[in-house]
Amino acid sequence: MPAGPDPFAFRGVLVERFGADRVATAPEDRRLLSADASRRYSDCVAAVFPDREEDVVALVFAAKELGFSIVPRGAGTSPTGSAEAGPSQVVVDFSRMNRILDLSARDLVAIVEPGVLCGALQERCEKEGLFYPPDPASSRVSTLGGNVATGAGGLRAVKYGVTRDYVLGMRVVVGDGSVLDLGGRSLKSVVGYDLVRLFVGSEGTLGLTTRLTLKLLPKPPSAAAIEASFRDEAGAYRGADAILARGLLPRALEAMDGEISAIAARAVGLDLPAGVGSKLLVEVDGDEETCARDVDRVEAALVDAGAFETRRAVSPAERDILWRARRSVSSGVYRAYPAKTSEDFGVPRGSLAEAIAAMKEAGAKRGVKVLAYGHAGDANLHVNFVYDPADPTAKERVRDAVRAAADVCLAFGGTTSGEHGVGLKKLDAARRELDPAALRYMGGIKRLFDPAGIFNPKKAIPPT
Ligand SMILES: Cc1cc2nc3c(=O)[nH]c(=O)nc-3n(C[C@H](O)[C@H](O)[C@H](O)COP(=O)(O)OP(=O)(O)OC[C@H]3O[C@@H](n4cnc5c(N)ncnc54)[C@H](O)[C@@H]3O)c2cc1C
């Protein structure tokens, strides 16, 4: 990044080059567009809204010429600060590049611009008998460009994998202003280094994605959900293990501890049986007969694992309520506990219950309440450390508890981020997790694609 740009000198130049209707400079817009779901507010110089790839290329040349850095932005739902922009940075907001350019049932492929909402592609696919499986809980509000840049996971990863598994190709503008056309629409390719996979999850630090080619599947004809309540906190994890041990592979296996279950139920007006220690939400798919048979088998496994109540949701309306409850958890926890730190630890599957218990114990030792929910199928849990902001000692204790929980996770051979990425918030954890030699190579890759340090500087990869 060239040193010492005048934060305001290039605002006028941007308006001149891109037009006033494509550049936001008002203080309230700048503040809004500088923040993501990590809820730390900053103040970018301006935000540019490209309509097409040529605008993105022009912005990269402007950044090199005028000496500003660029923060790519989808919908700003990242909880790690990866879409956060500071003074002297320019946000490139992809929300206007939101067209589905091609949807081919024959090729099982979609070509989209990065600002398309994940939920919009899912809906369009459904109408055409197709299926885009990656399903972050934020699917209705997050963009495909953001999903790809973070390597988003989600609710169906246990059976169908994550966003990374569905990216066949992309166009990306890199640091010298050239456009790389990577991958293609064939479902398999082993020609050359796999740069598509390198860009997935790179958090906008290597270039700006302008187009994505995504793999689709035929839509499963039917789905059914079942929810089980357990008295103890480990019950939900035991239930997930019992289902997999019987050779069943549901498309979702979502766990919530007792307090989270109450928050979720409240959000959609569902009754919660008394004395719930944990809940497991399971969804199966396939043809109607397979679903009916699998729900029976799942229910038997859950009861054997100690569930004291199970509820089935077979119609789309019934299932929708359960999933709305699940999707409301993040905002519900925030409403209940405005002061919280949320982590998304991943551990080897077999260690899940033990690791979560150890993390809760690490919190309890420091007087910090720890709430957990998330993707039990792939052992990627959202672990929330909640605190009273009025308590002057709380922040320090929470920091300590988060670090101890990360230690637990790493000791089990896990990862400090299963799906949200590193951003700004987890640089320290990433430094502890990554092999120092690998980290040096990562620094080299960053310099190769972005020699001037224009794209999302100081994020995702801790400095060596
Ligand atoms: C309620 C809630 C539930 C969530 N549930 C999940 C979940 O289940 N699974 C999960 O993985 N995450 C989840 N998240 C986190 C978040 O939604 C994801 O990380 C999502 O992929 C971010 O998408 P976005 O469009 O909001 O991107 P942003 O937050 O705007 O950006 C995220 C990253 O992508 C980069 N980026 C965006 N567009 C481009 C582009 N065109 N080119 C290059 N880089 C780009 C940004 O610079 C940033 O580094 C959740 C968040 C919330 C608030």
PDBQT file of the ligand as one rigid body, heavy atoms in Angstrom, charges set to zero:
ROOT
HETATM    1  C1  LIG A 501     -27.261 -14.424  11.330  1.00  0.00    +0.000 C 
HETATM    2  C2  LIG A 501     -26.001 -14.901  10.688  1.00  0.00    +0.000 A 
HETATM    3  C3  LIG A 501     -25.861 -16.250  10.410  1.00  0.00    +0.000 A 
HETATM    4  C4  LIG A 501     -24.692 -16.711   9.800  1.00  0.00    +0.000 A 
HETATM    5  N1  LIG A 501     -24.590 -18.039   9.524  1.00  0.00    +0.000 NA
HETATM    6  C5  LIG A 501     -23.489 -18.508   8.883  1.00  0.00    +0.000 A 
HETATM    7  C6  LIG A 501     -23.379 -19.899   8.570  1.00  0.00    +0.000 A 
HETATM    8  O1  LIG A 501     -24.243 -20.719   8.865  1.00  0.00    +0.000 OA
HETATM    9  N2  LIG A 501     -22.254 -20.292   7.918  1.00  0.00    +0.000 N 
HETATM   10  C7  LIG A 501     -21.271 -19.408   7.571  1.00  0.00    +0.000 A 
HETATM   11  O2  LIG A 501     -20.282 -19.812   6.960  1.00  0.00    +0.000 OA
HETATM   12  N3  LIG A 501     -21.358 -18.095   7.883  1.00  0.00    +0.000 NA
HETATM   13  C8  LIG A 501     -22.437 -17.623   8.510  1.00  0.00    +0.000 A 
HETATM   14  N4  LIG A 501     -22.524 -16.293   8.826  1.00  0.00    +0.000 N 
HETATM   15  C9  LIG A 501     -21.427 -15.381   8.479  1.00  0.00    +0.000 C 
HETATM   16  C10 LIG A 501     -21.602 -14.662   7.122  1.00  0.00    +0.000 C 
HETATM   17  O3  LIG A 501     -22.958 -14.588   6.746  1.00  0.00    +0.000 OA
HETATM   18  C11 LIG A 501     -20.794 -15.348   6.028  1.00  0.00    +0.000 C 
HETATM   19  O4  LIG A 501     -19.411 -15.204   6.296  1.00  0.00    +0.000 OA
HETATM   20  C12 LIG A 501     -21.095 -14.839   4.619  1.00  0.00    +0.000 C 
HETATM   21  O5  LIG A 501     -20.422 -15.678   3.691  1.00  0.00    +0.000 OA
HETATM   22  C13 LIG A 501     -20.686 -13.390   4.369  1.00  0.00    +0.000 C 
HETATM   23  O6  LIG A 501     -21.334 -12.960   3.180  1.00  0.00    +0.000 OA
HETATM   24  P1  LIG A 501     -21.550 -11.395   2.887  1.00  0.00    +0.000 P 
HETATM   25  O7  LIG A 501     -22.187 -11.267   1.542  1.00  0.00    +0.000 OA
HETATM   26  O8  LIG A 501     -22.269 -10.753   3.989  1.00  0.00    +0.000 OA
HETATM   27  O9  LIG A 501     -20.057 -10.908   2.784  1.00  0.00    +0.000 OA
HETATM   28  P2  LIG A 501     -19.329  -9.726   3.570  1.00  0.00    +0.000 P 
HETATM   29  O10 LIG A 501     -19.559  -9.871   5.027  1.00  0.00    +0.000 OA
HETATM   30  O11 LIG A 501     -19.695  -8.440   2.952  1.00  0.00    +0.000 OA
HETATM   31  O12 LIG A 501     -17.818 -10.047   3.220  1.00  0.00    +0.000 OA
HETATM   32  C14 LIG A 501     -17.212 -11.212   3.693  1.00  0.00    +0.000 C 
HETATM   33  C15 LIG A 501     -15.818 -11.340   3.050  1.00  0.00    +0.000 C 
HETATM   34  O13 LIG A 501     -15.966 -11.516   1.646  1.00  0.00    +0.000 OA
HETATM   35  C16 LIG A 501     -15.210 -10.522   0.938  1.00  0.00    +0.000 C 
HETATM   36  N5  LIG A 501     -15.942 -10.286  -0.317  1.00  0.00    +0.000 N 
HETATM   37  C17 LIG A 501     -17.252 -10.019  -0.468  1.00  0.00    +0.000 A 
HETATM   38  N6  LIG A 501     -17.540  -9.909  -1.782  1.00  0.00    +0.000 NA
HETATM   39  C18 LIG A 501     -16.399 -10.106  -2.468  1.00  0.00    +0.000 A 
HETATM   40  C19 LIG A 501     -16.041 -10.107  -3.848  1.00  0.00    +0.000 A 
HETATM   41  N7  LIG A 501     -16.930  -9.901  -4.825  1.00  0.00    +0.000 N 
HETATM   42  N8  LIG A 501     -14.731 -10.319  -4.187  1.00  0.00    +0.000 NA
HETATM   43  C20 LIG A 501     -13.795 -10.544  -3.240  1.00  0.00    +0.000 A 
HETATM   44  N9  LIG A 501     -14.076 -10.560  -1.916  1.00  0.00    +0.000 NA
HETATM   45  C21 LIG A 501     -15.361 -10.353  -1.542  1.00  0.00    +0.000 A 
HETATM   46  C22 LIG A 501     -15.150  -9.353   1.909  1.00  0.00    +0.000 C 
HETATM   47  O14 LIG A 501     -14.071  -8.498   1.660  1.00  0.00    +0.000 OA
HETATM   48  C23 LIG A 501     -14.976 -10.086   3.229  1.00  0.00    +0.000 C 
HETATM   49  O15 LIG A 501     -13.627 -10.470   3.364  1.00  0.00    +0.000 OA
HETATM   50  C24 LIG A 501     -23.659 -15.799   9.472  1.00  0.00    +0.000 A 
HETATM   51  C25 LIG A 501     -23.806 -14.442   9.766  1.00  0.00    +0.000 A 
HETATM   52  C26 LIG A 501     -24.944 -13.990  10.368  1.00  0.00    +0.000 A 
HETATM   53  C27 LIG A 501     -25.076 -12.525  10.665  1.00  0.00    +0.000 C 
ENDROOT
TORSDOF 0
